[in-house]
Amino acid sequence: MSDKRRLVYSIIQFCQKELQAEDLSDDAKESLEVASQCLQSAYALNTEDKHLEVSKSLPAIFQEATKNEPLHKKSPPSAADKEEAERLKTEGNNLMRTEKFVDALEMYSKAIELDGSNPVFYCNRAAAHSKMNNHHLAIEDCQRAIDMDPSYSKAYGRMGLAHSSLEKHKEAVENFKKALELEPDNDSYKSNLQIAEDKVKSGVSPGMGGAPPMFPGMGGPGGLDLGSFLNNPALMNMATTMLSDPNMQQMMGQMMGAGGMGGAGMPPVGGPAAGAPEGVPNMQEMMSQMMGGAGGMGGGAPGAPAVPGAPGGPGGPPASMESLLQAGQQLAQQMQQSNPELVEQLRRQMGGGQGPFPPPGGNPPTQ
């Protein structure tokens, strides 16, 4: 037991030293701290047990023991397996283009089973994971691809996008910097690096308590500079024109009424905007209400006042949050179809991101 305790003590020392590393994220350091505490509890020791210390550090012992031992790899795939793996990868790429992400993920996994030495398969599977909002799994697959090919710029870029989606902008900055070192002329990496650096400087943090974004890929409510939006004539004109579409008006009515925004329906939000077609609401008042100017989210019928203490009313819980989020997502899709130019302007206004509205010239999903 004494030798085992000395080994565990060396592992704890390693964990403690890693906590001082600058290249580890806060989440990684927290995990290391938990691991160290669990080991100390399981083996009834702590960092003060200096009598268990050995003369060499654990990394030095490990390096010396393994310096002549190559990595254990699977036997090389046969020519037939490599060919079939490539076919499966291509099928996965085609499924990604038709947004059948679950099926694409299965194809990439099958390709990996046949040829686990190809980093492209892992990077493509990471893209499928990200499309399904499994960003942690995407990061793991990107890391596997990088382990196999440290010069694989796309894996760094894709990992950066996954970190951005998790609001881990510091990690995203490092990923995009590395991607740019390997591919200096890639405009997508430059753009995404700038966005991530801006997020770090502004101290952006996740909003809505972990709730899914109303407009995926465009940031949460905290990501929009409402004043800049409302004072941008081009954006306001495009938005007003778009809202003359009856389908869009109906969807906005659902979102602001049945979905529960301030207990007010649409279009009676201050009447038509000056010079706008009849029935188009005043955009400034409507946007202010949507983004919180009306005193938060309310439930109830369109046009009805919020009841104090009731769901959606002052002092009450938000009403029908799920309906609101669904309406917002439908609105985002309708916006993309009816006015992609406005969507692009909104994406820029909100600082970029992934989802239905990816950055221009973004990292291609597959190869």
ABEGO torsion letter per residue (X at the ends): XAAAAAAAAAAAAAAAAAAABAABBAAAAAAAAAAAAAAAAAAGBBAABAAABBABBAAAAAAAAAAABBBBBBBBBBAAAAAAAAAAAAAAAAAAAAGBAAAAAAAAAAAAAABAABAAAAAAAAAAAAAAGBAAAAAAAAAAAAAABAABAAAAAAAAAAAAAAGBAAAAAAAAAAAAAABAABAAAAAAAAAAAAAAAAGBBBBGGGBBBABBGAEBAAABBAAAAAABAAAAAAAAAAAABAAAAAAAAAAABAAGBGGBBOABBGEBBBGBBBGBBBAAAAAAAAAGAAGEBBBEBBGBBBBBGBBGBBGBBBBGAAAAAAAAAAAAAAAAAABAAAAAAAAAAAGEEBEABBBBGBBBABX
